[in-house]
Amino acid sequence: MQDPEQTNIKRIGMWAVPRSMGTALLCAWQNRCDTVVWDEPLLPAYVQHYGDDLGFTREHLLNSNLETDYYKLIAQLTGPLPEGKTISYQKHQPHNLALEITGLEWLQALQNCFLIRQPKDMLLSLHKLVPVFTLEQTGWPQLKQLFDHCHDTTGKAPPLIDSRDLQNQPRETLSLLCAAVGITFSEAMLEWPTKDITEMPDHERNWYESAWRATRFEPYQPKQTPLPESLQSIFEECDAIYQYLYTYRLKL
């Protein structure tokens, strides 16, 4: 007989470009007692196949227990959950998909959601860590492609939230997101314990240390740094995608 608990599983795939507050959102879900979280599980497989992702290389995979086989990962992401867990929350970046290897059909097992952030803020944050990158490496074109795919295959826009709404009105934004995926909102999502920075690999500190130290969503503060001229053309293309996706956001 099938375990009744496993028949009521919610598998949430949250798709976002880098530096979009995805780690803070993952911490909010991780603080729920009914949820198991996955933090960019496709990244090691992507790096194993393609060699690099914004400075994360095959060298970082050495002596790790990270799964690098796309098919095994998909089996895990769509498989049973640990006892007592009914929600699988998966933080993903769309450029880590390998469409020529796995296709997109497996995403039908997930409730695909999207997180966006104003491109100026996102690009400035990425530029501090990676001085030179391409439009494709930002993930914005792939994010739009995936959003349109989910929209077309389901006949309705998938749930999408904006990071500024999440910062300024976390309770309302998370409540809307939970309702959109058929889950009861939990107060535990509004505040969580800080993580132990000593457990973080050295190559991840620049990327995630501030998120690990945070315990809640803080109100939005505009960045005062001007956008470098070298990023202007990339910004314009990213912003066009952002403005398109923003019209679909869950409105407060």
C-alpha positions, 0 to 999 in steps of 0.5 A: 500500500502506498504511504498516504504521506507520499501521495500529498507531496508538494514539489516546488521548483523555484527558478531565479537568476543569480543574486536574486535573494534566492538563498534567503527565500530558501532559508524561509522554507527551510525553517518549516518543519514539513519541508526539505530543501535543495540548494541548486542541486543541478549546479554540480551536474552542470559544472561536471558537463560544461566545466564552469559556472561563474567561477564554480569549477570541476576543481570544487567538485573534487572530494565532495559527495555532490551528485553530478549525474543529471538523471540521478538528480532528477530521480531524487528531485521527483522521488519520495521525501524523508519521513515527516516531510510533505514539501520539497522546496528546490532552489534552481537556476535556469541556466543549470538545466541541460536541455539537450540531456534531460529535456523539460518533461521532468519539470511536470513533476514540480510546481514551478515558481519564479523569483525575479529581482530588478536587474540593476540591483542583481547585476551590481551584486553579480559584478562584485563577484564576477567582473566579466560575464555574458548575458547568457551567464546572467540567466535572464534569457533562460528564465524567460524561456522557462517561464514561457514554457511553463505558461504554455504547457499549463495554460496559465502563468506560473506563480512569480514573486518579486524580491522587492515585494518579498523584502518590503512585505514578506508576510503578504508575499509569502502568503500569496506564494503559499496559496498559489501552490496550495500550501498553508502559510507558516509564521516560521517562514518570517524568521529563522536562525543564523547559519554556522559560517564555519560550515561554509566552503571557502569558495562559497563565502563571497556568494552566500555569507551575508545570506547565511548571517541573515535571520529575516527579510530586511526592507529594500534599500536602493543601491546607490552605486551607478551601473558600469557602462560596460554593463549597460547593454546587458542591463537593457536586455535583462530589464526588458525581460524583467519588465515582461515577467513583472507583469505576471507577479503575484500582486499584493 
